[in-house]
Amino acid sequence: MGADLHVVEIVSVLRKLTTQLIFSDSLDDALETLTGTTARLLDGPSFCDVTVVGRHGPSSAASSPGLPELLSKVQYETGHGPCMTAIGLHEVTVSQDLARETRWPGWTAWAADNGIRGALAAPIDVDGDVIGALSLYAGAPDRFGPDVELTMMLLAEQAGLLLAGVRERGQGTTWIRRQAPPPDTGDTVNTAVGIVMAQRGCSPEHGLEALRQASSTLRLPVEALAERLVEIANNRTSPSRRIPRTRPSVDR
């Protein structure tokens, strides 16, 4: 895709990824899609890792193919590195060239020896609570332009959507595996069904069933998933082209 992303390319990537993530068959498959897409933001050697902080500390939930062994684990064990800084400071952390980096001397030397020259990490949060980070590593220096940083922030939002269900399971929340929307859901579910119909070219009934399946996969109520899908779609659309709240004819 290249380091100099155009806004049209960013929107295209995010729309495609949103569809793949929300309607993936499993959390593992969705995270694999996320890391693979993120790694392809840059030309040349680049790698992505999703870090989640749990009861026993940070760990990798998914990584793109070829990620150097121990690249993330060294950060987890020492508490130093771009990933851990992004989580600790709750902000995007960038190092354009590790040869000029002074913040994490131990990890920097190890990363450089393993072919890593640049790093960018964006915190992942759920409802304002930082639970991990999405990290992108480059094999060449000076690869993170403003468009890449912006896209990483948006991709981290996608990761938060996926990992929200993981956090809820950890708190012992009981989720209904096949939750149908309530009799009167208002326009939100209908609007989300319309988005699915446009993306898949399917009928209202199939659009609603896709939402139900995604609800089960992500451990989110249908109404909550619909709200997130509509919000994501509108955030990717210019104000003059916001998606109207419509009512597809769905027999519930």
N, C-alpha and C positions, 0 to 999 in steps of 0.2 A: 504493500500500500504506500509505503514511503513516509518520510518524516514530515514533509510539507503537505499536510492534509488540507483539502478544501472543505468548506463548510458543507457543501452538498455531499461529499464523500462521508463526512462524519455522520450526517443525518441518515444516509443510506445504511451505513454500518450499524448504527444504533437501532434503526427500525427492524433490520433483518435479525439482529441479535435478540431484540425484545421478543420477536415471534418465536425464535428458537428456544430461548430460555423459558418463557412462560409455558410453552406447550411441549417441553421435553418430557420424555418418559420417566426420567429419574433425576434426582439431584446430582448424582455423579456425572451423568451425561451433560447436564446443564453447565456444571462447573468446567467440564472438559471443553465445552464450546466456548465458554467465557475465556479461559486461559489461552486457547488456541487463537481466538480472535484478537486478544490483547497482544500476544506475541507477534502477530502479523502487522501491527501498527508501524513497525520499523522495517526498513530494508536491511538485509544482512543478518548476521547472527543476533538473535534476541530471544529472550525467555520470559515467562510469566509464572508467578506463583500467587496462590491465594492463602493467606494466613488467617487462622481463626484462634482467638484467645479463649480457652476454656478453663475448667476448674483446675486442670493440671498444667496450665501455662499455654504458650503459643504452640501451634502445630500447623503443618501444611494440609489444607483440605483438598487442593488440586494443584498440579503443575503442568506446564506445557512440555512437550517432548524435548529431550536434550538438555534440560536444566542441569547445570553442573552439580554434581553430588555434594551435599552438605552446604550448598550456598545459603540456604535458609536456616538449616539446623545450627550452623555456627552462630547466627544472629540470635536464635532462640536460647542457646546455651550461655552466650556471653551477655545478652541484653543490649548489644551494640550493633548498629547497621541501619540502613535507610528504612527498612520495614519497621523495626522497633521504634525508631524515632517518629515515624508517621503515626504509629499507634499511641505513643506516649504524649506527643504534642498535639494530636488531633488535627494534623494539617498535612498537606501534600509536601513531601520531602524529595528534593531533586539533587543529584550530583551529576553534573554534565561530564566530568572527567575525574575518575578516581585517582589519576596520577597527581591531581592537584588537591585532592580531598584530605582534610585533616581531622574530621569529626570522629571517624571510627578506625583508628590506625591498624588494629589487629585484623579486623574483618576486611578492610580495604586491601591490605597486602595479600591476603588469602584470595580475595575475589580477582584481583589483577593477575595473580599467578594462574588462575583458571579461565582467563580470557574475557573477564568482565571489565568494561571500561566506563560504563555509565549506569546509573540506577535512578528510578523514579518510583515512589511508593505513595499510594493514596489511601487514606483511612477508609474503612468500611464501617458504617454505623447503621443501627436499627433504632428508630425513634430517638435519635440524638445520643445513643449509647454506642461508643466505639467498640466493636467486637473483633476487629481484625484489620487487614490491609491487603490491597491489591498491588503487587509489585511487578515492575517491568525492568528488565536488565538488558543493556545493549553491549554488543561486542566492539563498538567503536565509540569514541567520545563525541560530545556535542550533538546528540541526536534528538534531544527533547525540546522541540519548539513549543510555542504557546498552544497550538492546535492539539498537540499530543497530550499536553498537560490537561487541557479541557476535556479531551476525550477520556482520559484516564479517570477523571473525577466522575464523569457520567457512567463509565463502566463500573466504577466502585458502587454507584447507586444500584446497578443491576445486581451486583454481588450481594448487597444488603437485602434486596428483595428475596434472593434465593436462601440466604442464611437466616432470615427471620424465622422460618419454620424450624431450623435446627435449634435456635435459642429457645423457642417455645417448648420444644420437646424436652430440652434439658431442664426446664422449670416444671416439668410434669404435667403440662397442659394436655387435656384429652381432646383430640380432634376427631370429628366425624369423617370417616373415610369417603363417603359419598354424600355430600351435603347439597341438597337442592336449594335454590333460592327461596326465600319466604314468599307467600302468596302475593304480597304487595311490596316490591323492591324499589319502586320509584324508577327513575330514568337511568340510574348508574349502570345496572346490569344490562339494560337494553342497549345503552350506548356501547358498552364493552362488547356485547354480542355483535353490534354493527361493525366494530373494528375488526373482530375476528372474521366476519363475513367478507369484508373488503380484502383482508390479507389472504384468506384461503379460497375465496370465491365459492363459499358454501351457503347452504340454506340457514335460516334462523335456528332451526332445530339442531343442526350440526354445530353451529356456533355456540349455542348454549351448552351442548354436551361437551365441547372442547373446554369451555370454562370450568365445568364440573370436574373434568379429568385433571385439569391443571390445579384446581383447588385441592384435590386429593393428593397430588404429587407434592405440592408445596406446603401442605398442612395449613392452608389459609382458608377462612370462610369465603364463599363465592363473592359476597358483597365486598369484602376487603380486597380481594384480588381484582375485582372489577374497578374499584376506586383507583388502585395502583396502575392498572392498565390504561385507564382513561387519562390519569395524570401524566404518565409517561408519554402517551401519544400527543397530548397537548403541549408538553414541554418540548417536544421535538418539532412542533409546528409553529409557524409564524403567527402572531396575534390575529392577523387578518384572515387566517385560515384555520382557526380553532375548530375542533370537532364539535358540532352541535349535539345537544342531548336529544336523541331520537328514540322512537319506540318501534323497533322491528316487531313484526307480528310473530310472537313466539307462543306456542301452546305449552304452558308449563303444567 
